[in-house]
Amino acid sequence: LEDFAKADLLSRQRKYSEALASFREIARSNPNALLVDDSMMRVGELQLTLRQTAEALATFQKVTTEMEASILRDRAQVRIGEIYQNTLKDKGRAIEAYEVLLAKYPNSMYAEEVRKRIRLLRGDAI
């Protein structure tokens, strides 16, 4: 927890590269810790901040596939869709990512927002 707080402070100080290294180390050295999924989400967000889009996608994908006990899996799936939608401007892949969320996590708190995004991307929404 102390290491997580230090890494968070680095992030708030806009020392993104240092924060990224710290969160990676937390996840690597404590694979069974309660905050490992939070650390991986922070890694993904920092990768996006540093314009490491492919790495961020891989990190969020890792959260969704390898961290089966995580409550952040649906949030990671949303972030994948957002990256495709907003950063890569790939409507098809964004829709696919959002549909994965609806299939795997139908009761997610993000489900209604994702449905709206799918309709918007398809051109169904006004």
C-alpha positions as CSV (number, residue, x, y, z in Angstrom):
1,L,0.0,0.0,0.0
2,E,2.9,2.3,0.8
3,D,4.5,1.7,-2.6
4,F,1.1,2.3,-4.3
5,A,0.8,5.6,-2.5
6,K,4.3,6.6,-3.6
7,A,3.6,5.7,-7.2
8,D,0.3,7.6,-7.0
9,L,2.2,10.7,-5.7
10,L,4.6,10.5,-8.7
11,S,1.7,10.4,-11.0
12,R,0.1,13.4,-9.4
13,Q,3.4,15.2,-9.7
14,R,3.3,14.5,-13.4
15,K,6.4,12.3,-13.2
16,Y,4.6,9.8,-15.5
17,S,7.6,7.7,-16.5
18,E,8.6,7.2,-12.9
19,A,5.1,6.4,-11.8
20,L,4.7,3.9,-14.7
21,A,7.9,2.1,-13.6
22,S,6.6,2.1,-10.0
23,F,3.2,0.7,-10.8
24,R,4.8,-1.9,-13.0
25,E,7.1,-3.0,-10.2
26,I,4.2,-3.2,-7.8
27,A,2.3,-5.5,-10.2
28,R,5.4,-7.6,-10.9
29,S,6.6,-8.0,-7.4
30,N,3.2,-8.6,-5.8
31,P,1.2,-10.6,-8.2
32,N,-1.3,-11.8,-5.5
33,A,-1.7,-8.4,-3.8
34,L,-5.1,-6.8,-3.6
35,L,-4.0,-3.8,-5.5
36,V,-2.4,-5.5,-8.4
37,D,-5.4,-4.9,-10.7
38,D,-5.5,-1.2,-9.6
39,S,-1.8,-1.1,-10.4
40,M,-2.3,-2.6,-13.8
41,M,-5.1,-0.1,-14.6
42,R,-2.8,2.7,-13.6
43,V,-0.1,1.3,-15.8
44,G,-2.5,1.4,-18.8
45,E,-3.6,4.9,-18.0
46,L,0.0,6.1,-17.8
47,Q,0.8,4.4,-21.0
48,L,-2.0,6.3,-22.7
49,T,-0.7,9.5,-21.2
50,L,2.7,8.7,-22.6
51,R,1.1,7.9,-26.0
52,Q,2.0,4.2,-25.7
53,T,-1.3,3.2,-27.2
54,A,-0.4,-0.4,-28.2
55,E,1.1,-1.1,-24.8
56,A,-2.0,0.4,-23.1
57,L,-4.3,-1.9,-25.1
58,A,-2.2,-4.9,-24.1
59,T,-2.3,-3.9,-20.5
60,F,-6.0,-3.5,-20.4
61,Q,-6.4,-6.7,-22.3
62,K,-4.3,-8.4,-19.7
63,V,-6.6,-7.1,-16.9
64,T,-9.7,-8.5,-18.7
65,T,-8.2,-11.9,-19.5
66,E,-5.7,-12.8,-16.7
67,M,-7.2,-11.1,-13.6
68,E,-10.3,-13.2,-13.2
69,A,-11.0,-12.1,-9.7
70,S,-10.7,-8.4,-10.5
71,I,-13.7,-6.1,-10.2
72,L,-12.1,-3.8,-12.7
73,R,-12.4,-6.2,-15.7
74,D,-15.4,-4.4,-17.1
75,R,-13.7,-1.0,-16.7
76,A,-10.6,-2.3,-18.6
77,Q,-12.9,-3.5,-21.4
78,V,-14.5,-0.1,-21.6
79,R,-11.1,1.5,-21.8
80,I,-10.2,-0.8,-24.7
81,G,-13.3,0.4,-26.6
82,E,-12.5,4.0,-25.8
83,I,-9.0,3.7,-27.2
84,Y,-10.3,2.2,-30.4
85,Q,-13.1,4.9,-30.6
86,N,-11.2,8.0,-29.5
87,T,-7.5,7.4,-30.1
88,L,-7.3,5.0,-33.0
89,K,-10.6,6.2,-34.6
90,D,-11.5,2.6,-35.5
91,K,-15.3,2.4,-35.2
92,G,-15.4,-1.3,-36.0
93,R,-13.0,-2.4,-33.4
94,A,-14.6,0.0,-30.9
95,I,-18.0,-1.6,-31.5
96,E,-16.5,-5.1,-31.1
97,A,-14.8,-4.1,-27.8
98,Y,-18.0,-2.6,-26.5
99,E,-20.0,-5.7,-27.5
100,V,-17.5,-7.9,-25.6
101,L,-18.4,-5.9,-22.5
102,L,-22.1,-6.5,-23.0
103,A,-21.5,-10.2,-23.6
104,K,-19.1,-10.8,-20.7
105,Y,-20.4,-8.3,-18.2
106,P,-24.1,-7.8,-18.9
107,N,-24.8,-6.3,-15.5
108,S,-21.9,-3.9,-15.6
109,M,-22.5,-0.3,-14.5
110,Y,-21.1,0.7,-17.9
111,A,-23.5,-1.4,-19.9
112,E,-26.1,1.4,-20.6
113,E,-23.4,3.9,-21.6
114,V,-21.8,1.3,-23.9
115,R,-25.1,0.6,-25.6
116,K,-25.4,4.4,-26.3
117,R,-21.9,4.4,-27.7
118,I,-22.6,1.5,-30.0
119,R,-25.7,3.2,-31.3
120,L,-23.8,6.4,-31.9
121,L,-20.9,4.6,-33.7
122,R,-23.3,2.7,-35.9
123,G,-25.2,5.9,-36.7
124,D,-28.4,4.7,-35.1
125,A,-28.5,7.5,-32.5
126,I,-29.6,11.0,-33.4
